Amino acid sequence: MTPIRVIVADDEALARERITSLVRETPGLTLVGEAAHGLEALDLVTSLEPDLLFLDVEMPELGGFDVVAALDDQALPGIVFVTAYDEYAIKAFEVNAIDYLLKPVSPERFAATVERAVARLGGPGPSRREALR
């Protein structure tokens, strides 16, 4: 199976490093980009076309929900929101998020999220994006 291409977007350096480390340690995932704010995340998603985006809810310039709203449905990867705030969970699932992780993210919870993402995304390539619609 082709690895799932991942972008991690979080304005908190330590939180971003934690998620990128977990991505690198997880077989079947390939980190293709990191973003420190929403506009950077939007640019990376548009140019790199990842399969999966770990996205902080509250970031400078554009928040996570703003990033999702700005993306065309065709360009929308699987979304996992990562945040310290539980009050956004319902909204996350309303935009068809794969999962919602609360910081700090444990390896066990991350692994469960990856299993959910693999189940949702399915096989390699363009079919992954079609599975999200």
N, C-alpha and C positions, 0 to 999 in steps of 0.2 A: 504494500500500500504506500502511496506517495505521502510523505509527511504533511501534517497540517501546518500551514504557514501562519505564523503568529506575529501580531504587533501588540506591544504593551504601551499604553498611554496613561501616565500619571504624573502630576506636577510634583509630588513628593519623591525626592530621589531615593530615599530608603525603601519606600513602598514599591517603587518601580524596580529597584534592584532585587527586591525579594521575589517579585513575580517573574522577572526575567531569569533569575536563578532557577526557579522552579520549572520554568519552560525548558531551559537548557538541560535540566536533569531528567526530563520526561521523554522516554522513547516515543517516537511518532510525532513529536512537535519540533518545528524549526523556527527559531526567532529570526524574523526578517527585518524588524525595525522597532525603534523605541521613540516615544514622543514625550516631551515635558509639558506640553499644553495642547489645547484643543485644535488650534489652527494647524499645528504641526501634525497632529494625529490625522486630521482631514486630508492634508497633503500626502501623507504616507499611505493612507488607505487608497486614495485615488491613484497614486503612482505604482504601488507595490501589489495591490489587489490581494490582500491576505485572505485566508479562510476564516480566521478567528481574531477577534480584537478584544483584549482585556482593557477596559476603559473606565477610568475614574469618573465619578459623577461630577465632582466640583473641581474645575481646573480654570486657570486664567484664560482669557480671550474667548474660548468656547467651552462650555461644560459638556459632559458626556452626552446628555440628551440633545444638545444643540448639534453635536457632531453627527449623531444618528439622523437627526432631522435634515441635515444638510446633504446627506448622501442619497444618491439616487438608489432606488430599490435594486437595480442591477449591480451596483457597486457595494452593496451592503454585505459585509461579512457576518459571520456569527458573532454575536455580542455577549460578552460577560462583563457585567458592571462590577467594579471593585471600589468599595467605599467604606468609610467609617460610620456611615449613617444608614440606619435601617428604614428610615421613613420613605425612601425612594423605591423600595422593593416592588410595590404594586405597579408603579409607573414603568419600572424596568420590564416587567412581564407584559405590560400593555404594548410595548414596542417589540415584543417577540424575543426578548433576551433569552439566551440559553440558560444563564444562571446569574446569580447575584451573590457576590462574595463580600463578607464583612472583614475589614482589616482589624487586627493583623491576620493574614491568611495562613492557615495551618497546611502542612503538606497533605494531610488526610483530606481536608476539605477541597484542596486544589485537585487532588487525584479524582475525587468524586465529580468535580466539575469537568475535568477532561473526559471522563467516561461519558458524561452527558453530552458533551460536545461531539465526541466521536459518534455516538448514537445518532445525533441530529444531523451531522455533516455527511456521514456516510463515506462513499468512495472518493477517489481522487478527482482533482481538477474542477472544471466548470459545474459538474453535477453537484458539488458541495454548495454552491451558491443557489442552485435551483432548489435544493432541499430546504432552504431557509424561507422560501416563499410560500 
